[in-house]
Amino acid sequence: MVPILSACIVICRCGDEVDYSLRCIQSADIEVSVFLSDNSPEELTAERLKWSFPGLVVLPQEKNVGLSRAHNAVLPQLQSKYHLLMDPGVSFHPSLLRRMVAYMESHPNIAILSPRFFNEEGEELFLPRRQLSVRFLLGTMFAGLGGIFRKWKQEYTFEDNRVEMPVPVESAPVGFMMIRTDVFRGLNGFDQHFSKTQEEADLCRRILDARLGSVVYHPDMQVMCRTPEEKNVLFANKAHRPGTVLRYFIKWGITW
């Protein structure tokens, strides 16, 4: 039988960071179909991992096609009920995936479930977010100046509201999100025009706009990020790229 859960990790010159994530999946107390979308086929990382993790399905891309296209490459092969999009270097407790699946099973209105993120020092990373707007963009860019900018950033990332219960959010990080496979497939995955940043914001916006379900942040579901910030897609939106931000605003409109 096909497992209820599948997972896809996109790699691109990530070294051995992906091993952390694959070991966690391998140790999980739920069966998972695992795909590795390889954006750096010139390296031998994927070949090594196939020997270390039996059952791993590698999807080699002809070049670095970007995060969105690499995740979308798995769509024709998905047969699961739930699909995990995951970043190299993220680790978690063996029971987490089973708990997340169980929560989505008992809440059929949820399209995406997102956990709480911590770094290796135990500091919380405020990654689930509100819808991108001009003031939130300014807050992210100039939070170091304090004042109103810091306040806007805290509002954007929910840092101003210590969330202790599951709550709806407007954007979940692509570095670790569990999505209903039929929703992901029905939308044909990510909009491939977003390949640097805003791909998760756009995906969540499309889900909410089409009323396909809610996007929920669950603080009792927790993961740890081991990957350095400069290499990790979880942190990509810290440096909002002008081109993708402009594309997002053109597509969805500008709000203050």
QUIPEZI-V666439 format. One record per pair of residues at least 12 apart in sequence whose C-alpha atoms are under 8 Angstrom apart, sorted by the first residue. I is the first residue (numbers start at 0). J is the second residue. Records with the same first field share a line. If there is no record, write none. Layout:
# QUIPEZI-V666439
I: J + J
This chain:
# QUIPEZI-V666439
1: 32 + 78 + 79
2: 30 + 31 + 32 + 79
3: 30 + 31 + 79 + 80 + 81
4: 30 + 31 + 32 + 79 + 80 + 81 + 82 + 83 + 100
5: 31 + 32 + 33 + 34 + 77 + 79 + 80 + 81 + 82 + 83
6: 31 + 32 + 33 + 34 + 82 + 83 + 84 + 85
7: 33 + 34 + 35 + 36 + 70 + 73 + 82 + 83 + 84 + 85
8: 34 + 35 + 36 + 70 + 84 + 85 + 86 + 87
9: 35 + 36 + 37 + 38 + 66 + 69 + 70 + 85 + 86 + 87
10: 35 + 36 + 37 + 38 + 39 + 87
11: 37 + 38 + 39 + 63
12: 38 + 39 + 42
13: 87 + 230
14: 44
16: 87 + 88 + 225 + 226
17: 86 + 87 + 88
18: 48 + 87 + 88
19: 87 + 88 + 89 + 90
20: 86 + 87 + 88 + 89 + 90
21: 52
23: 90 + 91 + 92 + 93
24: 93
25: 52
26: 93
27: 92 + 93 + 94 + 95 + 96 + 97
28: 93 + 94 + 96 + 97
29: 94 + 96 + 97
32: 54 + 55
33: 54 + 55 + 56
34: 55 + 56 + 57 + 58 + 73
35: 55 + 56 + 57 + 58
36: 57 + 58 + 59 + 60 + 69 + 70 + 72 + 73
37: 57 + 58 + 59 + 60 + 69
38: 59 + 60 + 61 + 62 + 63 + 64 + 65 + 69
39: 59 + 60 + 62 + 63
40: 59 + 60 + 61 + 62
45: 57
58: 72 + 73
65: 194 + 195
66: 194 + 195
67: 188 + 189 + 190 + 191 + 193 + 194 + 198
68: 189 + 191 + 194
70: 84 + 188 + 189
71: 187 + 188 + 189
74: 184 + 187 + 188
77: 180
78: 180
79: 180
80: 179 + 180 + 181
81: 100 + 177 + 178 + 179 + 180
82: 177 + 178 + 179 + 180
83: 175 + 176 + 177 + 178
84: 173 + 174 + 175 + 176 + 177 + 178
85: 173 + 174 + 175 + 176
86: 173 + 174 + 175 + 231 + 232 + 233
87: 226 + 231
88: 224 + 225 + 226
89: 175 + 222 + 223 + 224 + 225 + 226
90: 222 + 223 + 224 + 225
91: 221 + 222 + 223
92: 222
95: 220 + 221
98: 220
99: 112 + 177 + 220
108: 212 + 213
109: 212 + 213 + 214 + 215
110: 178 + 179 + 182 + 206 + 211 + 212 + 213 + 214
111: 171 + 176 + 177 + 178 + 179 + 212 + 213 + 214 + 215
112: 171 + 176 + 177 + 178 + 214 + 215 + 216 + 217
113: 127 + 171 + 172 + 175 + 176 + 177 + 214 + 215 + 216 + 217 + 220
114: 175 + 176 + 216 + 217 + 218 + 219 + 220 + 221 + 222
115: 216 + 217 + 218 + 219 + 220 + 221 + 222
116: 221 + 222 + 223 + 224
117: 221 + 222 + 223 + 224
118: 223 + 224 + 225
119: 223 + 224 + 225
125: 156 + 157 + 158
126: 156 + 171 + 172 + 233
127: 156 + 157 + 168 + 169 + 170 + 171 + 172 + 216
128: 155 + 156 + 157 + 168 + 169 + 170 + 171
129: 154 + 155 + 156 + 157 + 168 + 169 + 170
130: 155 + 169 + 170 + 200 + 204
131: 155 + 200
132: 253 + 254 + 255
133: 253 + 254 + 255
134: 151 + 255
135: 151 + 152 + 154 + 155
136: 152 + 239
137: 151
138: 150 + 151 + 152
139: 151 + 152 + 237
140: 237 + 238 + 239
162: 218
163: 218 + 219
164: 217 + 218 + 219
165: 215 + 216 + 217 + 218
166: 215 + 216 + 217
167: 213 + 214 + 215 + 216
168: 213 + 214 + 215 + 216
169: 200 + 203 + 204 + 207 + 214
170: 199 + 200 + 203 + 204 + 214
171: 199 + 200 + 203 + 214 + 216
172: 199 + 233
173: 198 + 199 + 232 + 233
174: 232 + 233
182: 206 + 211
188: 202
189: 201 + 202
190: 202
193: 243
195: 235 + 240 + 243
196: 235 + 236 + 239 + 240 + 243 + 244
197: 236 + 243 + 244 + 247
201: 247
